[in-house]
Amino acid sequence: MDLKRMIKKRSSKFLERLHNMDMMFEAYLTHESGVLEPDDIPRTNNPVWILGKQYAAVQDLELIRRDITSRLWFTYRKGFVPIGDSGLTTDKGWGCMLRCGQMVIAQALLFLHLGRDWQWNVNSKEESYLKILKMFEDRRTAPYSIHQIALTGASEGKAVGEWFGPNTVAQVLKKLAVYDDWSSIVFHVALDNTLVVSQVQKLCTTNNKRGSLSHTWKPLVLVIPLSKHLLLFPLMSSFLSGDLSVTRGNLWS
């Protein structure tokens, strides 16, 4: 099988998995918690993947439900403190990509501080979980608030209230992550479908305050903007091959 056919086949399977996940998440986001219909999860014989974990849709229904309800969901809100001098007290109509960016970094923090197998329940009061939630409160002092993202967007040429594209929100989160001393996350955006591994290694082993190299590997959120999709690999130390060219020390195109 030549390379183009192999990539096309893998892409088709990947998009099919995304479609299955979209249907499941839509079922949850359009129902009140605890009032879900028995058919909230589409019945399929294909494997279901949620953030790197494989399930069987027919046999693992309850496990899938618990996994989905453990994800943090951020959406439009109104009535918060005005963002800067804009006077805006809601992000309805323009904050969709900013909220998506919040969910990306929030999931990375859950992975980092609580682990992939952590699951939410109505009595969840872990200190790390509550601390993560506070980082996304709709107020200026919260590190990853809608206020911080919108105001930092000015450095990317976006006025408060203006819609962000995927790359813009990724660049903003990259800047905000620098100030998160608790997590010490490296947020890297690989452009032009190219990843320079030596560059990532340097970022993940450099002490930001002293500029010296460290033997401790920092957690990594790797963002790969593509033409139609935005691939996100939170906290990974290995990389996929295929459309993405990866090399150690050199640049592949």
C-alpha positions as CSV (number, residue, x, y, z in Angstrom):
1,M,0.0,0.0,0.0
2,D,1.5,3.3,-1.0
3,L,1.8,6.2,1.4
4,K,-1.1,8.3,0.0
5,R,-3.5,5.3,0.2
6,M,-2.3,4.6,3.7
7,I,-2.8,8.2,4.9
8,K,-6.3,8.3,3.2
9,K,-7.3,5.1,5.0
10,R,-6.1,6.3,8.4
11,S,-7.7,9.7,7.9
12,S,-11.0,8.0,7.0
13,K,-10.9,5.9,10.2
14,F,-9.9,8.9,12.3
15,L,-12.8,11.0,11.0
16,E,-15.3,8.1,11.6
17,R,-14.1,8.0,15.2
18,L,-14.5,11.8,15.5
19,H,-18.1,11.5,14.2
20,N,-19.0,8.8,16.8
21,M,-17.5,11.0,19.6
22,D,-19.4,14.0,18.3
23,M,-22.7,12.2,18.4
24,M,-22.0,11.0,22.0
25,F,-21.0,14.4,23.3
26,E,-23.9,16.1,21.6
27,A,-26.2,13.7,23.4
28,Y,-24.8,14.7,26.7
29,L,-24.6,18.4,26.1
30,T,-28.3,18.6,25.0
31,H,-29.7,16.8,28.0
32,E,-29.9,17.7,31.7
33,S,-27.5,15.7,33.9
34,G,-29.2,12.6,35.2
35,V,-32.1,12.7,32.7
36,L,-30.4,11.0,29.8
37,E,-32.3,8.7,27.5
38,P,-31.3,5.0,27.2
39,D,-30.1,5.6,23.6
40,D,-27.8,8.5,24.5
41,I,-24.8,6.4,23.2
42,P,-25.0,5.3,19.6
43,R,-24.9,1.6,19.2
44,T,-21.9,0.6,17.0
45,N,-19.6,-2.3,16.6
46,N,-16.7,0.0,15.9
47,P,-14.3,0.8,18.8
48,V,-15.0,4.1,20.5
49,W,-12.1,6.3,21.5
50,I,-12.2,9.0,24.1
51,L,-9.0,10.9,24.7
52,G,-6.8,7.9,23.9
53,K,-8.9,5.3,25.7
54,Q,-10.7,2.6,23.8
55,Y,-14.2,1.4,24.6
56,A,-16.8,-1.0,23.1
57,A,-20.0,1.1,22.6
58,V,-22.3,-1.9,23.3
59,Q,-20.5,-3.4,26.3
60,D,-19.0,-0.3,27.9
61,L,-22.0,2.1,28.0
62,E,-21.7,3.1,31.7
63,L,-17.9,3.5,31.4
64,I,-18.4,5.8,28.4
65,R,-21.0,7.8,30.2
66,R,-18.7,8.3,33.3
67,D,-15.8,9.2,31.1
68,I,-17.8,11.8,29.1
69,T,-19.3,13.4,32.2
70,S,-15.8,13.7,33.7
71,R,-14.8,16.2,31.0
72,L,-14.9,19.9,31.7
73,W,-17.4,21.8,29.5
74,F,-17.1,25.5,29.0
75,T,-19.7,27.4,27.0
76,Y,-21.2,30.9,26.5
77,R,-22.1,32.8,29.6
78,K,-23.5,36.2,30.5
79,G,-23.5,38.6,33.4
80,F,-19.8,38.4,34.3
81,V,-17.6,41.4,35.1
82,P,-16.9,43.5,31.9
83,I,-13.9,42.5,29.9
84,G,-11.5,45.4,30.1
85,D,-12.9,48.6,28.6
86,S,-15.0,46.8,26.1
87,G,-18.1,46.8,28.4
88,L,-18.9,43.2,27.2
89,T,-20.5,41.1,29.9
90,T,-21.2,38.0,27.7
91,D,-19.3,36.0,25.1
92,K,-22.4,34.9,23.3
93,G,-21.8,35.0,19.6
94,W,-18.1,35.4,19.6
95,G,-16.6,33.2,22.4
96,C,-17.0,29.7,20.9
97,M,-13.3,29.2,20.0
98,L,-12.1,30.8,23.2
99,R,-14.3,28.3,25.2
100,C,-12.9,25.5,23.1
101,G,-9.4,26.6,24.0
102,Q,-10.3,26.6,27.6
103,M,-11.5,23.0,27.4
104,V,-8.3,22.0,25.7
105,I,-6.1,23.4,28.5
106,A,-8.5,22.3,31.2
107,Q,-8.3,18.7,30.0
108,A,-4.5,18.9,30.0
109,L,-4.6,20.1,33.6
110,L,-6.9,17.2,34.6
111,F,-4.5,14.7,33.0
112,L,-1.6,16.3,34.7
113,H,-2.9,16.8,38.3
114,L,-5.5,14.1,38.5
115,G,-4.6,11.5,35.9
116,R,-6.4,10.0,32.9
117,D,-8.4,7.6,35.0
118,W,-9.9,10.2,37.3
119,Q,-13.7,10.4,37.1
120,W,-16.0,13.1,38.3
121,N,-19.0,12.5,40.6
122,V,-21.4,14.8,42.4
123,N,-19.3,14.6,45.6
124,S,-15.9,15.4,43.8
125,K,-14.1,17.8,46.1
126,E,-10.4,17.0,45.4
127,E,-8.3,20.0,46.1
128,S,-6.6,19.8,42.7
129,Y,-10.0,19.6,40.9
130,L,-11.4,22.6,42.7
131,K,-8.2,24.5,42.0
132,I,-8.4,23.7,38.3
133,L,-12.0,25.0,38.2
134,K,-11.0,28.3,39.8
135,M,-8.4,28.9,37.0
136,F,-11.3,29.2,34.5
137,E,-13.6,31.5,36.5
138,D,-15.0,34.4,34.5
139,R,-12.9,37.1,36.2
140,R,-9.7,38.9,35.2
141,T,-7.5,37.3,37.9
142,A,-8.2,33.7,36.8
143,P,-5.2,32.5,34.7
144,Y,-7.3,31.0,31.9
145,S,-10.5,33.1,32.1
146,I,-12.4,34.4,29.1
147,H,-11.1,37.8,30.2
148,Q,-7.4,36.8,30.0
149,I,-7.8,35.0,26.7
150,A,-9.8,37.9,25.1
151,L,-7.4,40.6,26.4
152,T,-4.3,38.6,25.4
153,G,-5.8,38.2,21.9
154,A,-5.0,41.9,21.3
155,S,-1.4,40.8,20.9
156,E,-2.6,38.6,18.0
157,G,-4.5,41.4,16.4
158,K,-7.9,40.4,17.8
159,A,-10.1,43.0,19.5
160,V,-12.2,41.9,22.5
161,G,-15.4,40.6,21.2
162,E,-13.9,39.5,17.9
163,W,-14.1,35.8,16.9
164,F,-10.8,33.8,17.2
165,G,-9.6,31.2,14.8
166,P,-8.0,27.9,16.1
167,N,-4.5,29.1,15.5
168,T,-5.1,32.4,17.3
169,V,-6.5,30.8,20.5
170,A,-3.6,28.3,20.4
171,Q,-1.1,31.1,20.3
172,V,-2.9,32.9,23.2
173,L,-2.9,29.8,25.4
174,K,0.8,29.4,24.6
175,K,1.4,32.8,26.1
176,L,-0.9,32.3,29.1
177,A,0.6,28.9,30.0
178,V,3.9,30.6,30.8
179,Y,2.4,32.2,33.9
180,D,1.0,28.9,35.3
181,D,3.7,28.1,37.7
182,W,1.6,25.4,39.4
183,S,1.4,23.3,36.2
184,S,4.6,24.4,34.4
185,I,3.0,23.3,31.1
186,V,4.8,23.8,27.7
187,F,2.1,24.7,25.1
188,H,3.7,24.2,21.7
189,V,2.1,25.0,18.4
190,A,3.7,23.1,15.4
191,L,3.1,25.1,12.3
192,D,3.2,24.0,8.6
193,N,2.6,20.3,9.5
194,T,6.1,20.1,10.8
195,L,7.4,19.3,14.2
196,V,11.1,19.8,15.2
197,V,11.6,17.3,18.0
198,S,14.9,19.0,19.2
199,Q,13.0,22.3,19.6
200,V,10.3,20.6,21.7
201,Q,12.9,18.9,23.8
202,K,14.6,22.2,24.5
203,L,11.3,23.9,25.5
204,C,10.4,21.0,27.8
205,T,13.8,21.0,29.6
206,T,14.5,24.7,29.9
207,N,14.0,26.6,33.2
208,N,12.0,29.6,32.2
209,K,13.2,31.7,35.1
210,R,16.9,31.0,34.8
211,G,17.0,30.0,31.1
212,S,19.2,27.0,32.0
213,L,18.5,23.4,31.1
214,S,16.8,21.1,33.5
215,H,16.8,17.3,33.8
216,T,13.1,17.4,34.6
217,W,10.8,17.0,31.6
218,K,7.9,19.5,31.6
219,P,4.4,18.3,30.6
220,L,3.6,19.2,27.0
221,V,0.5,20.2,25.2
222,L,1.2,19.8,21.5
223,V,-1.1,21.5,19.0
224,I,-0.9,20.8,15.3
225,P,-3.0,23.1,13.1
226,L,-4.0,21.4,9.9
227,S,-6.0,22.7,6.9
228,K,-9.4,21.4,8.3
229,H,-8.7,20.1,11.7
230,L,-6.8,21.0,14.8
231,L,-5.0,17.9,16.3
232,L,-4.3,18.1,20.0
233,F,-2.0,15.9,21.9
234,P,-2.0,16.8,25.6
235,L,0.9,15.7,27.7
236,M,2.5,13.4,25.2
237,S,6.1,12.4,25.0
238,S,5.8,10.4,21.7
239,F,4.5,11.6,18.4
240,L,2.4,10.2,15.5
241,S,3.6,9.7,12.0
242,G,1.7,10.1,8.8
243,D,0.8,13.6,7.5
244,L,3.1,14.9,10.2
245,S,6.8,15.0,9.4
246,V,8.9,14.4,12.5
247,T,12.7,14.4,12.8
248,R,15.2,14.7,15.6
249,G,17.3,17.9,15.2
250,N,16.4,18.7,11.6
251,L,13.4,20.2,9.8
252,W,11.4,18.1,7.4
253,S,8.9,19.6,5.0
